[in-house]
């Protein structure tokens, strides 16, 4: 296993983004905006789409495909209002009995002064708390980087999947190396120790499934993820998780 190659591929700017998955998998996807408190955060996308005859709430962390796009998206590092937007949409999904699918690709939550002043830690903690008791199925998919609490804030789910060439860790390899050895250049050595690849995490039962990317075009990968989601959501819908979801299912 070439850990450096996997890390590079997970961070590759040409990888499919959360918005690519949302529009490529779900029919009639409508993006919704804002946290109803401060502003809209471009690093978090969310909305409603159809998977067959099932309405689904989709939330994702969005990186850009160009420098300007990345500046607009804050390089996929959400502010607290982004996490609050995500929670608003997930609670709405619970109210109307819609399963939730999240797509995660971030080096971590934004650590700037303004984000801290607006309650970054509280916003992440609130998502963890609320998602752990959400009464609709949640499927989280790591599609690139899954870094630190910024990723975990959308990954408390009934099923956690990873694309084969993605990574998932408590912090970046560079951060780990800087803390452990005071030398960020030893990042790939750190990555070996951290066990951050999809197959390692599947073996340790941290994640539930690895979706192979080998030899697939973007269109084929989207089709594979769509098929996996349809199958899994149908299975999860048979599990009644509280009265809210049970009543909602009876109306579908």
BELJORA-V435183 format. One record per residue. N is the residue number from 1. RES is the residue in one small letter. OMEGA is omega in whole degrees, -180 to 180 (* if undefined). Layout:
N|RES|OMEGA, N|RES|OMEGA
//
This chain:
1|x|178, 2|x|-174, 3|x|-180, 4|x|180, 5|x|180, 6|x|179, 7|x|178, 8|x|-179, 9|x|179, 10|x|-177, 11|x|-176, 12|x|-176, 13|x|-180, 14|x|179, 15|x|176, 16|x|-180, 17|x|177, 18|x|180, 19|x|175, 20|x|179, 21|x|-178, 22|x|-177, 23|x|-178, 24|x|-177, 25|x|-172, 26|x|179, 27|x|175, 28|x|-180, 29|x|178, 30|x|-180, 31|x|178, 32|x|-170, 33|x|169, 34|x|179, 35|x|-179, 36|x|-179, 37|x|-173, 38|x|-179, 39|x|174, 40|x|179, 41|x|-178, 42|x|179, 43|x|177, 44|x|173, 45|x|179, 46|x|179, 47|x|-175, 48|x|176, 49|x|-179, 50|x|173, 51|x|-169, 52|x|178, 53|x|-179, 54|x|173, 55|x|-177, 56|x|171, 57|x|-177, 58|x|177, 59|x|180, 60|x|174, 61|x|-168, 62|x|169, 63|x|-180, 64|x|179, 65|x|177, 66|x|-180, 67|x|-179, 68|x|179, 69|x|178, 70|x|176, 71|x|179, 72|x|-178, 73|x|-178, 74|x|179, 75|x|178, 76|x|177, 77|x|-174, 78|x|169, 79|x|179, 80|x|179, 81|x|175, 82|x|178, 83|x|177, 84|x|173, 85|x|179, 86|x|-179, 87|x|177, 88|x|-179, 89|x|179, 90|x|177, 91|x|174, 92|x|178, 93|x|178, 94|x|-179, 95|x|-176, 96|x|174, 97|x|179, 98|x|171, 99|x|-179, 100|x|173, 101|x|179, 102|x|177, 103|x|-168, 104|x|177, 105|x|-178, 106|x|172, 107|x|180, 108|x|176, 109|x|-179, 110|x|-176, 111|x|-177, 112|x|-177, 113|x|-179, 114|x|179, 115|x|179, 116|x|179, 117|x|-179, 118|x|171, 119|x|-180, 120|x|-179, 121|x|-180, 122|x|-179, 123|x|178, 124|x|-179, 125|x|179, 126|x|177, 127|x|179, 128|x|-178, 129|x|-176, 130|x|-179, 131|x|-179, 132|x|-178, 133|x|-179, 134|x|-171, 135|x|170, 136|x|-180, 137|x|175, 138|x|172, 139|x|179, 140|x|-179, 141|x|174, 142|x|-175, 143|x|179, 144|x|173, 145|x|170, 146|x|-170, 147|x|166, 148|x|-179, 149|x|177, 150|x|175, 151|x|-177, 152|x|-179, 153|x|174, 154|x|-172, 155|x|173, 156|x|-166, 157|x|174, 158|x|177, 159|x|176, 160|x|-179, 161|x|174, 162|x|165, 163|x|-172, 164|x|-177, 165|x|176, 166|x|179, 167|x|-175, 168|x|-173, 169|x|-180, 170|x|174, 171|x|-178, 172|x|175, 173|x|179, 174|x|178, 175|x|178, 176|x|-179, 177|x|180, 178|x|180, 179|x|-173, 180|x|-174, 181|x|-175, 182|x|-176, 183|x|-177, 184|x|180, 185|x|179, 186|x|-174, 187|x|-177, 188|x|173, 189|x|176, 190|x|-179, 191|x|177, 192|x|-179, 193|x|-171, 194|x|-178, 195|x|-172, 196|x|-176, 197|x|-175, 198|x|-176, 199|x|176, 200|x|-178, 201|x|175, 202|x|179, 203|x|179, 204|x|179, 205|x|173, 206|x|176, 207|x|-174, 208|x|-176, 209|x|172, 210|x|179, 211|x|-177, 212|x|176, 213|x|-170, 214|x|175, 215|x|-177, 216|x|170, 217|x|178, 218|x|-180, 219|x|180, 220|x|178, 221|x|177, 222|x|179, 223|x|179, 224|x|-180, 225|x|179, 226|x|180, 227|x|179, 228|x|-180, 229|x|180, 230|x|-180, 231|x|-175, 232|x|-179, 233|x|178, 234|x|178, 235|x|-178, 236|x|180, 237|x|179, 238|x|178, 239|x|-179, 240|x|-176, 241|x|179, 242|x|-174, 243|x|-178, 244|x|-178, 245|x|179, 246|x|179, 247|x|-178, 248|x|-179, 249|x|-177, 250|x|-180, 251|x|-176, 252|x|*
//
